[in-house]
Amino acid sequence: MLNLNGITVRLGGRTILDRASAALPPGSRVGLIGRNGAGKSTMVRVIAGMLEPDEGSADMPRGAKIGYIAQEAPSGEKTPFETVLEADVERAKLMALVETDIDPDTMGDAYERLIAIDAYTAPARASRILLGLGFDDDMQNRPLDSFSGGWKMRVALAALLFSQPDLLLLDEPSNHLDLEAVMWLEDFLRDYRATIVVVSHERDFLNNVVDHILHLQGGKVTLYAGGYDSFEKQRAERMAQLAAAKANQETQRAKLQDYIARNSARASTAKQAQSRIKLLSKMQPIAELANDPSLTFDFPDPSELRPPLITLDLADVGYNETPILKRLNLRIDPDDRIALLGRNGNGKTTLARLLAAQLAPMAGTMNASGKMNVGYFTQYQVEELDTDDTPLEHMTRTMKGATPAAVRAQLGRFGFSGDKATTKVGKLSGGERARLALAIITRDAPHLLILDEPTNHLDVDAREALVQALNGYKGAVILVSHDRHMVELTADRLVLVADGAAKEFDGSLDDYIAMILSGDDTPKADKPKKKDKAAAAAAREAEKVARAAAKEAEAEMARLEKERTAVDRAMFDPSTAEPKLAKLSMSELMKLRAELTEKLDAAEARWMEATESLEREAA
């Protein structure tokens, strides 16, 4: 169990956490949520032991291992595979020990512990985690320094998951992931058998992973049972109760004030009036769940243009004379809402840059309306904002020749009015910086908005406000996002970017998710609608072969499991060992066990492949 006991943290004279207390059940999966700047990352750092609170404590059972991703991504010449394996420090030490130590007792203890922690299957487990996060076999064995910062953070996440801590702390783990990797992570976390605390602003992720919500507001925390949807329902009920209690308190306060005003001057009732003054002074105000008036997105409406805005005709696009996407055929009209799907690295950003005219076609043609303005949002724009400038200075610089009133009006559309417009960017939250970047790219009322992961720094409420603003916007939208909620409520066309092409996806987002989870990369539109007689016969033959393969693999798994059990018995009770195993040394037995485990994993993989083939044929 994790106990938060009256945690108070003050930073720069401001109270971030104010006697925050909660008891998290053992083995629970908790979503830590709250508005940007509420103190979620501060709370996680306190729990991880990286920040000493001014008051209170975060208590875990003695000896519990806490896992938290460091802020700096791993780097160097080591590969992702090597980096992940080294994350299990105990395994690495024991493996080094058995290679160098010659003391039989020490080596025996080391071997016993290696078996207990399942050390010899660790390479396969590390590879599976990396594969789930998007690293194929080639990528797993490339130097870390050959990857971008986002991919390095995936390696850090993989290492943390591999280390299997008793308390897993995750702060926005999906920020560097694509939709496919997010879905894999959800499956992994659902099966994780220890306590998890995850900071996330994605309602689908929270609904699919957590069983409790820890809501941080005003420095206090409140624990709710259930996922995000359940939390919202409970919070709405609590807001209604607070509103009723506040109204009742105001009625009481008015009555007390009226009594005091009428009776303070009269000698006969002065004592009663005085007691009511004391009662009034001790009456604590009931806090309202405040709405942030600066939570605003208001995209200016563009002028009308005739369709199409853009047409691609057999266009190739890429870098350094190497095309990433080929033979692109795509039409974008003024009222389109398009979401680009596909794994990171498949070319979604490349296509977005082509449509934003940042890249030119290498072959084929791209025709765009000459009067079209494009607003292109990327995370780089957020990161490149000058922290010493104010929003007003940024906008004045980008809206050259505009009147001060026009500059202020554009800032006001995105919540930067009053003092917010003159606050240094360095003091703004990540969500506020994202709003400023959106204000800058939409200053010319673009006809086409291209948004590449616009939600990474936005909390749940801000994401909802952005969805509403996009649905009210009168221009075209192209969206790259791993936030399913945003894609579902915003996009009415899906384009799958994969295998060097970008094609319309014939189905809903649910169909795409089902396709990914099934391991089938063939879009529904590319599948044959009906099977002819020859195809049906081939399917029956394939089913027969798959069934035989499954049966054979199952029998081999049983045989190998029996042999491995015999090896285990020989290692721990030599007197009962089979004659051929009794002759082997401890080192030879360990090697034999590792070989059997590897064969068992391979047989299990063949069995899984055969059963999945049977399921596909049945479908």
FIMARVEX-185444 format. One record per residue (C-alpha): y, z, x; residue number from 1. Coordinates in steps of 0.001 Angstrom, whole numbers. Example, Ala and Ser with C-alpha at 12.3 -4.5 7.8 and 13.67 -1.06 7.14 Angstrom:
FIMARVEX-185444
> c2	c3	c1	i
> -4500	7800	12300	1
> -1060	7140	13670	2
end
This chain:
FIMARVEX-185444
> c2	c3	c1	i
> 0	0	0	1
> 3560	-751	1122	2
> 6120	1876	137	3
> 9854	1216	310	4
> 11475	4628	398	5
> 15228	4742	-246	6
> 16095	1988	2222	7
> 19809	1680	2996	8
> 21229	-910	5381	9
> 24916	-1366	6193	10
> 26085	-4376	8166	11
> 29692	-4945	9168	12
> 30931	-2156	6902	13
> 29142	-3687	3887	14
> 26167	-2062	2160	15
> 23398	-4686	1946	16
> 20572	-2420	720	17
> 21411	732	-1206	18
> 18553	3275	-1446	19
> 16117	505	-2393	20
> 12734	1923	-3412	21
> 9465	421	-4657	22
> 5705	915	-4277	23
> 3776	-2346	-3833	24
> 95	-2189	-4848	25
> -2470	-2836	-2090	26
> -3591	-6456	-1953	27
> -699	-7592	-4147	28
> 1098	-10917	-3707	29
> 4785	-10139	-4175	30
> 7642	-12612	-4558	31
> 10887	-11139	-3186	32
> 13735	-12868	-5018	33
> 17478	-12513	-5444	34
> 20701	-14442	-5188	35
> 21822	-15932	-1875	36
> 23303	-13134	238	37
> 21595	-10368	-1760	38
> 19748	-9092	1323	39
> 16239	-10565	1023	40
> 15921	-11492	4705	41
> 17349	-8089	5644	42
> 14645	-6394	3570	43
> 11921	-8509	5201	44
> 13212	-7618	8690	45
> 13180	-3918	7774	46
> 9575	-4179	6556	47
> 8609	-6088	9719	48
> 10100	-3332	11873	49
> 12697	-5683	13365	50
> 15661	-3813	11855	51
> 16097	-40	11691	52
> 17543	1019	8323	53
> 20463	3446	8185	54
> 18435	5530	5733	55
> 14921	5476	4331	56
> 11770	3752	5585	57
> 9136	1104	4880	58
> 5717	2776	5144	59
> 2318	1120	5638	60
> -1123	2637	6312	61
> -1570	3657	9944	62
> -2848	799	12109	63
> -1986	-1950	9619	64
> -1113	-5271	11273	65
> 2132	-6907	10077	66
> 2679	-10663	10446	67
> 6129	-12269	10421	68
> 7400	-15619	11733	69
> 9875	-15308	14597	70
> 13200	-17081	14169	71
> 12601	-19260	17244	72
> 10084	-22079	16887	73
> 7346	-22293	19568	74
> 7893	-24851	22332	75
> 6481	-26023	25646	76
> 3567	-28126	26833	77
> 884	-26291	24874	78
> -549	-28072	21858	79
> -332	-26838	18236	80
> -4100	-26184	18363	81
> -3798	-24022	21491	82
> -763	-22201	20100	83
> -2531	-21318	16864	84
> -5697	-20112	18635	85
> -3630	-17818	20866	86
> -2064	-16198	17797	87
> -5211	-14081	17421	88
> -4386	-11824	20384	89
> -7556	-9720	20123	90
> -9792	-12791	20176	91
> -7966	-14247	23178	92
> -8334	-10985	25145	93
> -12032	-10634	24307	94
> -12778	-14253	25212	95
> -11063	-13728	28580	96
> -12998	-10478	29077	97
> -16465	-11957	28551	98
> -15614	-14713	31036	99
> -14704	-12290	33837	100
> -16310	-8874	33219	101
> -19777	-8215	34640	102
> -20325	-4711	33242	103
> -23207	-5035	30702	104
> -21915	-2280	28400	105
> -18390	-3690	28334	106
> -19658	-7209	27714	107
> -22010	-5982	24983	108
> -19168	-4261	23168	109
> -16995	-7356	23583	110
> -19684	-9684	22205	111
> -20265	-7344	19262	112
> -16552	-7337	18442	113
> -16340	-11129	18814	114
> -19068	-11518	16218	115
> -17374	-8973	13929	116
> -14107	-10940	13928	117
> -15954	-14265	13555	118
> -14432	-15466	16822	119
> -16699	-18462	17357	120
> -15674	-20164	14134	121
> -11979	-19654	14977	122
> -11408	-23169	16390	123
> -12622	-24773	13165	124
> -10438	-22385	11109	125
> -7370	-23109	13243	126
> -7918	-26847	12868	127
> -8281	-26550	9068	128
> -5009	-24619	8771	129
> -3136	-27158	10903	130
> -4644	-30020	8908	131
> -3547	-28393	5657	132
> 13	-28186	7005	133
> 39	-31894	7848	134
> -1260	-32075	11451	135
> -3976	-34702	11891	136
> -6371	-34572	14884	137
> -3988	-36489	17142	138
> -975	-34311	16253	139
> -2953	-31111	16844	140
> -3426	-32085	20489	141
> 79	-33305	21349	142
> 2524	-31103	23321	143
> 4762	-28921	21165	144
> 7877	-30403	22749	145
> 7010	-33795	21275	146
> 7678	-32426	17753	147
> 10912	-31875	15844	148
> 12124	-28392	14948	149
> 10697	-28641	11424	150
> 7203	-29469	12691	151
> 7415	-26680	15284	152
> 8131	-24228	12466	153
> 4964	-25490	10761	154
> 3066	-24553	13921	155
> 4629	-21089	13746	156
> 3497	-20793	10116	157
> -14	-21972	11013	158
> -228	-19377	13803	159
> 862	-16620	11437	160
> -1698	-17589	8778	161
> -4429	-17821	11431	162
> -3699	-14307	12743	163
> -4696	-12801	9340	164
> -2349	-9781	9263	165
> -2856	-6921	6791	166
> 695	-7541	5533	167
> 1835	-11166	5547	168
> 5624	-11609	5426	169
> 6899	-15108	4610	170
> 10605	-15981	4398	171
> 11084	-19348	2637	172
> 7792	-20789	3997	173
> 8119	-24081	2097	174
> 11493	-25093	3577	175
> 9906	-27285	6271	176
> 6983	-28513	4157	177
> 6397	-31541	1979	178
> 4914	-31290	-1509	179
> 1356	-31862	-273	180
> 1581	-29072	2321	181
> 3176	-26730	-241	182
> 206	-27231	-2571	183
> -2214	-26513	286	184
> -255	-23352	1156	185
> -430	-22206	-2461	186
> -4236	-22514	-2413	187
> -4426	-20658	904	188
> -2254	-17775	-278	189
> -4097	-17432	-3585	190
> -7291	-16777	-1596	191
> -5642	-14454	951	192
> -7236	-11028	768	193
> -4383	-8842	2042	194
> -876	-7930	891	195
> 1731	-10717	858	196
> 5510	-10482	529	197
> 7085	-13928	218	198
> 10752	-14847	-142	199
> 10998	-18024	-2187	200
> 13342	-19724	-4630	201
> 10751	-22168	-6008	202
> 9621	-21114	-9461	203
> 6456	-23247	-9396	204
> 5436	-21789	-6035	205
> 6064	-18255	-7302	206
> 4191	-18872	-10561	207
> 1194	-20271	-8674	208
> 1007	-17652	-5908	209
> 2422	-14210	-6728	210
> 1284	-11493	-9123	211
> 4451	-9361	-8812	212
> 8166	-10077	-8512	213
> 10422	-7753	-6500	214
> 13963	-8502	-7695	215
> 16791	-7569	-5324	216
> 20238	-7190	-6885	217
> 23206	-4999	-5984	218
> 21264	-3477	-3092	219
> 18541	-2176	-5442	220
> 15025	-3515	-6045	221
> 13043	-3656	-9289	222
> 9321	-4483	-9382	223
> 8000	-6659	-12212	224
> 4352	-7532	-12892	225
> 3457	-11227	-13146	226
> 4891	-14480	-11814	227
> 8399	-15894	-12033	228
> 8243	-16988	-15683	229
> 7056	-13513	-16669	230
> 9903	-12011	-14622	231
> 12506	-14152	-16368	232
> 11210	-13061	-19758	233
> 11213	-9382	-18749	234
> 14672	-9701	-17201	235
> 16039	-11306	-20386	236
> 14674	-8377	-22389	237
> 16198	-5948	-19876	238
> 19558	-7720	-20087	239
> 19474	-7370	-23858	240
> 18665	-3659	-23509	241
> 21457	-3210	-20966	242
> 23915	-4986	-23234	243
> 22935	-2749	-26148	244
> 23117	392	-23980	245
> 26495	-651	-22598	246
> 27852	-1290	-26104	247
> 26557	2122	-27223	248
> 28109	3784	-24169	249
> 31457	2100	-24821	250
> 31371	3395	-28388	251
> 30656	6910	-27097	252
> 33400	6612	-24478	253
> 35921	5487	-27115	254
> 35026	8451	-29343	255
> 35386	10911	-26447	256
> 38738	9424	-25396	257
> 39971	9559	-28980	258
> 38924	13222	-29325	259
> 40600	14132	-26015	260
> 43821	12366	-27002	261
> 43983	14174	-30354	262
> 42924	17654	-29250	263
> 44055	18284	-25673	264
> 47456	19646	-26702	265
> 46151	22022	-29391	266
> 45286	25522	-28166	267
> 42447	25906	-30652	268
> 40593	22805	-29410	269
> 41750	22624	-25777	270
> 38479	24041	-24415	271
> 36403	21535	-26399	272
> 38679	18729	-25200	273
> 38324	19928	-21614	274
> 34513	19879	-21851	275
> 34667	16317	-23162	276
> 36897	15328	-20228	277
> 34184	16616	-17871	278
> 31522	14747	-19866	279
> 33574	11538	-19710	280
> 34093	11851	-15944	281
> 30343	12248	-15383	282
> 29396	9292	-17584	283
> 28043	6626	-15212	284
> 28973	3073	-16171	285
> 26016	872	-17105	286
> 26010	-2174	-14844	287
> 25896	-5608	-16379	288
> 23758	-8347	-14811	289
> 26674	-10300	-13450	290
> 26919	-14068	-13640	291
> 28456	-15662	-10562	292
> 31436	-17753	-11706	293
> 31319	-19688	-8425	294
> 27805	-21016	-9174	295
> 29074	-24471	-9999	296
> 28020	-28094	-9477	297
> 30094	-30778	-11177	298
> 29579	-34322	-9913	299
> 32499	-36664	-10620	300
> 31555	-39626	-12827	301
> 31615	-43000	-11051	302
> 33202	-46180	-12372	303
> 30878	-48569	-14190	304
> 29018	-51238	-12229	305
> 26723	-53950	-13504	306
> 23038	-53571	-12663	307
> 21365	-53757	-10261	308
> 22993	-51518	-7679	309
> 20443	-52404	-4981	310
> 17524	-54820	-4695	311
> 15012	-54929	-1845	312
> 13051	-58153	-1401	313
> 10153	-58018	1087	314
> 12273	-55795	3327	315
> 10985	-54155	6525	316
> 12727	-51101	7989	317
> 12132	-48862	11001	318
> 13405	-47920	14440	319
> 13521	-49605	17864	320
> 12099	-52858	16523	321
> 9076	-50994	15122	322
> 8894	-51151	11312	323
> 7902	-47961	9506	324
> 7866	-49506	6023	325
> 7046	-53147	5295	326
> 7475	-55669	2474	327
> 9532	-53355	294	328
> 10300	-54545	-3231	329
> 12534	-52177	-5169	330
> 15331	-52398	-7725	331
> 17778	-49576	-8433	332
> 19947	-49605	-11564	333
> 22988	-47423	-12365	334
> 21029	-45094	-14670	335
> 17932	-44645	-12478	336
> 16523	-41237	-11561	337
> 13966	-41820	-8793	338
> 11918	-39259	-6843	339
> 10334	-40336	-3559	340
> 6854	-38862	-3092	341
> 4633	-38749	-13	342
> 3905	-36630	3043	343
> 6584	-35914	5631	344
> 6427	-38582	8306	345
> 5405	-41347	5892	346
> 8922	-42780	5714	347
> 10770	-41171	2792	348
> 13851	-40423	4915	349
> 13643	-43889	6492	350
> 13775	-45476	3027	351
> 16653	-43179	2028	352
> 18609	-44230	5116	353
> 17998	-47899	4329	354
> 19344	-47439	784	355
> 22346	-45529	2197	356
> 23027	-48507	4530	357
> 22485	-46334	7620	358
> 19645	-48665	8613	359
> 19554	-52447	8263	360
> 16436	-54391	7175	361
> 14413	-55815	10084	362
> 13021	-58510	7815	363
> 13483	-59561	4212	364
> 16687	-58814	2353	365
> 18621	-55949	803	366
> 21358	-56826	-1691	367
> 23824	-54124	-2788	368
> 26836	-54206	-5075	369
> 29977	-54640	-2977	370
> 31901	-52024	-4964	371
> 29179	-49376	-4762	372
> 29855	-45958	-3208	373
> 26879	-43949	-1964	374
> 26747	-40173	-1488	375
> 23969	-39235	957	376
> 23042	-35547	1371	377
> 20860	-34289	4251	378
> 20243	-30896	5832	379
> 21990	-32118	8984	380
> 25287	-32241	7103	381
> 24921	-28565	6203	382
> 24072	-27608	9785	383
> 26932	-29665	11263	384
> 29727	-28030	9243	385
> 32320	-26455	11535	386
> 31883	-22701	11136	387
> 35469	-22017	12239	388
> 36982	-24222	9523	389
> 37450	-23378	5852	390
> 36233	-25486	2896	391
> 39859	-26433	2294	392
> 40242	-27691	5869	393
> 36969	-29626	5700	394
> 37897	-31311	2423	395
> 41488	-32060	3473	396
> 40151	-33786	6585	397
> 37639	-35918	4657	398
> 39990	-36793	1750	399
> 42686	-38370	3917	400
> 45802	-39267	1950	401
> 44776	-37209	-1092	402
> 47226	-34733	-2602	403
> 46592	-30996	-2137	404
> 45932	-30778	-5889	405
> 43232	-33457	-5680	406
> 41602	-31693	-2718	407
> 41635	-28372	-4575	408
> 40238	-30038	-7702	409
> 37246	-31481	-5811	410
> 36525	-28097	-4225	411
> 36816	-26427	-7629	412
> 34090	-28705	-9000	413
> 31687	-26926	-6639	414
> 32917	-23359	-7036	415
> 35416	-23181	-4167	416
> 38521	-21866	-5848	417
> 40899	-19085	-4848	418
> 39868	-17160	-1743	419
> 36558	-19036	-1448	420
> 38431	-22206	-476	421
> 40018	-20447	2503	422
> 36977	-18474	3705	423
> 35584	-19492	7091	424
> 32396	-21571	6757	425
> 30708	-19176	9187	426
> 31000	-16441	6548	427
> 29540	-18565	3736	428
> 25906	-18245	2640	429
> 23454	-21099	3144	430
> 23729	-21992	-537	431
> 27528	-22083	-369	432
> 27396	-24380	2664	433
> 25051	-26712	781	434
> 27534	-26768	-2121	435
> 30337	-27632	310	436
> 28305	-30502	1783	437
> 27690	-31812	-1748	438
> 31411	-31535	-2510	439
> 32210	-33593	607	440
> 29719	-36419	-39	441
> 30788	-36808	-3691	442
> 34536	-36888	-3039	443
> 34683	-40649	-3826	444
> 32690	-40404	-7100	445
> 29586	-42216	-5757	446
> 27596	-44597	-7941	447
> 24380	-43571	-6151	448
> 23458	-40062	-5006	449
> 20704	-39816	-2395	450
> 19607	-36200	-1997	451
> 17165	-35350	809	452
> 15834	-31800	217	453
> 19017	-30485	-1461	454
> 17467	-27167	-2556	455
> 16449	-25643	799	456
> 19341	-23159	863	457
> 19722	-22643	-2899	458
> 18440	-19681	-4891	459
> 16674	-20119	-8228	460
> 19840	-19884	-10338	461
> 21674	-22355	-8086	462
> 18762	-24805	-8318	463
> 18887	-24589	-12097	464
> 22632	-25287	-12022	465
> 22027	-28314	-9763	466
> 19375	-29673	-12141	467
> 21809	-29411	-15052	468
> 24572	-31107	-13045	469
> 22294	-33991	-12027	470
> 21189	-34507	-15601	471
> 24851	-34707	-16644	472
> 25789	-37065	-13804	473
> 26388	-40686	-14880	474
> 25342	-42368	-11640	475
> 21934	-43146	-10130	476
> 19946	-40495	-8250	477
> 17312	-40811	-5529	478
> 15672	-37479	-4803	479
> 13462	-36285	-1949	480
> 12287	-32751	-2743	481
> 9235	-30503	-2580	482
> 10617	-28514	-5543	483
> 8381	-29657	-8414	484
> 10591	-28043	-11040	485
> 13571	-30129	-9912	486
> 11545	-33353	-9707	487
> 10047	-32836	-13164	488
> 13401	-32159	-14836	489
> 15412	-34785	-12946	490
> 13308	-37878	-12157	491
> 12036	-40474	-14603	492
> 10659	-42843	-11944	493
> 8291	-41901	-9113	494
> 7960	-43981	-5938	495
> 5091	-43173	-3557	496
> 5873	-43732	127	497
> 2579	-43998	2016	498
> 618	-46309	4317	499
> 3735	-48193	5392	500
> 4764	-49109	1853	501
> 6788	-47769	-1074	502
> 5343	-48490	-4505	503
> 5954	-47317	-8050	504
> 3555	-44501	-8935	505
> 1975	-45185	-12317	506
> 1706	-41676	-13686	507
> 3450	-38331	-13994	508
> 4084	-35727	-11315	509
> 1076	-33816	-12687	510
> -1042	-36935	-12098	511
> 207	-37134	-8511	512
> -530	-33449	-7895	513
> -4031	-33859	-9363	514
> -4578	-36880	-7107	515
> -3555	-34924	-3997	516
> -5623	-31855	-4875	517
> -8695	-34032	-5473	518
> -8334	-35499	-1990	519
> -8058	-39004	-3489	520
> -5145	-40908	-1949	521
> -5559	-43934	-4224	522
> -2792	-44103	-6847	523
> -3952	-44428	-10396	524
> -2278	-47837	-10708	525
> -4445	-49226	-7876	526
> -7759	-48139	-9410	527
> -9802	-50629	-11391	528
> -9566	-50024	-15124	529
> -13148	-51027	-15934	530
> -16384	-51351	-14025	531
> -18421	-54510	-14399	532
> -22226	-54433	-14355	533
> -22453	-54931	-10588	534
> -19939	-52154	-10012	535
> -21830	-49863	-12388	536
> -25077	-50530	-10506	537
> -23350	-49839	-7191	538
> -21975	-46620	-8631	539
> -25450	-45497	-9702	540
> -26819	-46253	-6245	541
> -23910	-44359	-4608	542
> -24590	-41391	-6883	543
> -28277	-41461	-5918	544
> -27433	-41519	-2202	545
> -24856	-38733	-2593	546
> -27305	-36559	-4519	547
> -29959	-36992	-1813	548
> -27401	-36223	913	549
> -26311	-33070	-887	550
> -29910	-31900	-1252	551
> -30666	-32593	2422	552
> -27517	-30803	3599	553
> -28286	-27813	1377	554
> -31775	-27493	2869	555
> -30381	-27738	6407	556
> -27793	-25046	5623	557
> -30543	-22687	4483	558
> -32597	-23376	7651	559
> -29642	-22871	9992	560
> -28574	-19684	8223	561
> -32104	-18313	8677	562
> -32080	-19173	12403	563
> -28661	-17567	12890	564
> -29866	-14378	11176	565
> -32812	-14268	13603	566
> -30393	-14587	16560	567
> -28258	-11740	15167	568
> -31358	-9547	14890	569
> -32299	-10347	18492	570
> -28827	-9375	19687	571
> -28626	-6033	17929	572
> -32310	-4965	17770	573
> -34284	-6703	20580	574
> -37492	-4833	19636	575
> -37782	-6843	16413	576
> -36751	-10197	17948	577
> -38900	-13297	17739	578
> -40745	-13923	21029	579
> -38761	-17035	21977	580
> -35459	-15188	21361	581
> -36509	-11979	23096	582
> -36636	-13886	26398	583
> -32973	-14912	26187	584
> -30072	-13005	27745	585
> -27157	-11739	25673	586
> -24974	-14572	26960	587
> -27614	-17170	26018	588
> -27975	-15636	22561	589
> -24214	-15780	22048	590
> -24150	-19432	23064	591
> -27069	-20225	20745	592
> -25347	-18451	17867	593
> -22156	-20473	18419	594
> -24178	-23724	18427	595
> -25932	-22748	15182	596
> -22597	-21845	13584	597
> -21148	-25226	14562	598
> -24172	-27032	13091	599
> -23919	-24906	9947	600
> -20236	-25873	9526	601
> -21135	-29555	9957	602
> -23930	-29291	7367	603
> -21573	-27553	4968	604
> -19004	-30328	5481	605
> -21682	-32960	4669	606
> -22660	-31004	1568	607
> -19009	-30771	441	608
> -18503	-34508	1024	609
> -21630	-35360	-969	610
> -20734	-33083	-3903	611
> -17166	-34431	-3996	612
> -18590	-37952	-4063	613
> -20772	-36972	-7024	614
> -17744	-35544	-8837	615
> -15749	-38742	-8252	616
> -18567	-40910	-9581	617
> -18871	-38655	-12622	618
> -15133	-39094	-13283	619
end
